């Protein structure tokens, strides 16, 4: 038995599992939209599994990502540095988008 989930249900599920604060509204919006588009494009339904989503997707400021993955940003201005981090993500995983607070949302690798 499958149940359709809208964005509010998605947010509520993250709050129930006490995982909302790890992402916030905007990052979860990016993840929800990405997963919804994936379902529409492939016809494959995705089960809402908050823990699996937390294992698969992350949202961080580009400087934190650069630090975590040893991406050299020396000599780059902010825009160039952010672009370098996005390129790195795209080369190694999937870049989902940017939340309005500046966090980059991506599939963990």
N, C-alpha and C positions, 0 to 999 in steps of 0.2 A: 504494500500500500504506500503510495507516494503522496506527499502533501506539497502544494505550491507554497512558496515562501516569498513574501514581498520584503522590501527593504526594512520596514519597521520590525518584521518578524526576525530578520537577520540581526539587526541591532539588539533586539531583546534577547536573542540566543547568546550573543557575546556578553551581555550584562549578566545573564543567568550563570554563565560559567566564569564570571569575574575576569573577563578578558577584554572588556571594552576599553579600559584605560591604556592598554598596551598598544592600541591603534588610534582610537578616537573616531569621531563621526566621519570626517572627510576621507581618511584612509580606508575605513570600512566601506564607504561609498564606492571608492575606486575598485576595491576587491569585489564587491557585490556586482558592479557593472561588468567587470571583466568576466566573472563566472557566469553571469546571465547571458552575456554575448557568446561565450563559449558554448553554452547549452543550445542557444538558438542556431549557431553555425554548424554544430556537429549533430544535433538531435539527441545527444546523450544527456540524460538527466544526472545531476550532481546531488548527492546526499548532503544535507547540511550537517557537517561534523565540525564543530567549532575547534576542537583540539587539532584535528588534521589540518584545518585551514591555518591555524596558528603555527603549525610546523612547516607549512608550505609557503607562507607569505609573510613578508615583513615590511615595515615602514620605518624609515630612519632618515635623518638629515644626511645630505651627501657627504659631509665631513666625517660622520660616524662610519658610514659605509667605507669610505676611503681608508680610514684607520683600521677597520676590521679586516679588510682585504689587502692591505699594504699597497694601495694605489697611490702612485707618486703624483702629487699635485703641485710640486714645487715650481714656482715661477708662473703659475696660472692665476688669472683673476677669477672672481667668483663664478661668472658665467662659463668660462672655459673649464673650470674645475668641475662644476656640476655636469657639464656636457661629457667630460672625460669619465666621470663615474657612471653616467647613463650608458655611455658606449661600453664600458666594462660589463655592466649588468647585461646589456643586450648580447654581448659576445659570449656570456657564460650562463645566461638564464633567460628570464622573461621580465621585461620592464612593463609594469601595468600602467603607470602614470604618476602624477605628482598631486599630492593633496594641497589644499589651499594654504596650509601652514608651512609648506615648503618641504615636507617629508616626501621622499621618493618611495613608491610602493613597488615591490618586486617579488618575484618568486625566489625563494631561498635556493642557494646553490652550495 
